[in-house]
Structure formats: C-alpha cells, structure tokens
Amino acid sequence: MGAFDEPNPRFAQLLLEQFGGATGELSAALQYWVQSFYMEDAGIKDMLQDMATEEFSHVEMIGKLSNCAINWLRTSKIWSIT
C-alpha cells in the first residue's frame, strides 16, 4: 500500500499550509533571507542565508510530496470522471 492509494484532502490541506502558509517553509525561508540583507556582521548574515537555504530545501521536499499527490490524481478514476 502506497502513500497515495486514496484521496486524502486533509493531508493535501496540511501540505499546502506547510508549503506556503503563514508559518510554512516558504515564509520562513524568505524571512531569513530578507533579514540577512540588513545584517552588517558577516557571520550573522552568512548564518541567516544558510538557514534560508535549508528552508528552501524543505520547500523542495514538500513540493515533491505535492507532486506525488497530483500524480496520484492524474492516474485515478476520479480524474477521468470530471
């Protein structure tokens, strides 16, 4: 049994929130990245940019999970009905 054997709207909603919601990975990445612009200390600036890069990798992972869910929909009977 795979992760996307049947529709799971709640999981899809959680994925969307985690991707780009107010406290999601994209928001965190952009916050760290923008904060780094205003740092005069090179060490702190570098740390914030490293943190932003890590958060962007989380965005990528959640995007891949979303893609798995979308691919499930494309191959399901539900898609052919609409």
C-alpha positions in Angstrom: 0.0 0.0 0.0 1.5 3.3 -1.1 1.2 6.8 0.4 -1.4 7.9 -2.1 -3.6 4.9 -2.6 -6.7 7.0 -2.0 -7.6 10.7 -1.7 -6.7 12.4 1.5 -7.9 16.0 1.4 -6.8 16.7 5.0 -3.2 15.7 4.1 -3.3 17.9 1.0 -4.5 20.8 3.1 -1.7 20.3 5.5 0.9 20.1 2.7 -0.4 23.4 1.2 -0.2 25.1 4.6 3.3 23.7 5.2 4.4 24.8 1.8 3.3 28.4 1.7 1.1 29.2 4.7 1.8 31.9 7.3 4.1 29.6 9.2 5.2 27.5 6.3 8.6 26.7 4.9 8.5 29.4 2.1 7.6 32.1 4.7 10.5 31.0 6.9 13.0 30.9 4.1 12.0 34.4 2.9 12.1 35.8 6.4 15.7 34.5 7.0 16.8 35.6 3.5 15.4 39.2 3.8 16.7 39.6 7.4 20.2 38.7 6.1 20.1 41.8 3.8 20.2 44.1 6.9 22.9 42.4 8.8 26.3 44.2 9.0 28.0 41.3 10.8 29.2 38.9 8.0 28.9 35.9 10.3 25.3 36.5 11.2 24.5 37.4 7.6 26.0 34.1 6.5 24.2 32.1 9.1 20.8 33.6 8.1 21.5 32.8 4.5 22.4 29.3 5.4 19.2 29.0 7.3 17.2 30.3 4.4 18.9 27.8 2.1 17.9 25.0 4.4 14.3 26.2 4.5 14.3 26.3 0.7 15.3 22.7 0.6 12.2 21.9 2.8 10.1 23.8 0.2 11.5 21.5 -2.4 10.7 18.3 -0.4 7.1 19.5 0.2 6.8 20.3 -3.5 7.9 16.8 -4.4 5.3 15.3 -1.9 2.6 17.5 -3.5 3.7 16.3 -6.9 3.2 12.7 -5.8 -0.3 13.5 -4.7 -1.1 15.3 -8.0 0.3 12.3 -10.0 -2.0 10.0 -8.0 -5.0 12.2 -9.0 -4.0 12.0 -12.7 -3.9 8.2 -12.7 -7.1 7.8 -10.6 -10.6 7.2 -11.8 -11.6 10.5 -10.1 -9.7 12.4 -12.8 -11.4 10.7 -15.7 -14.9 11.4 -14.3 -14.5 15.2 -14.3 
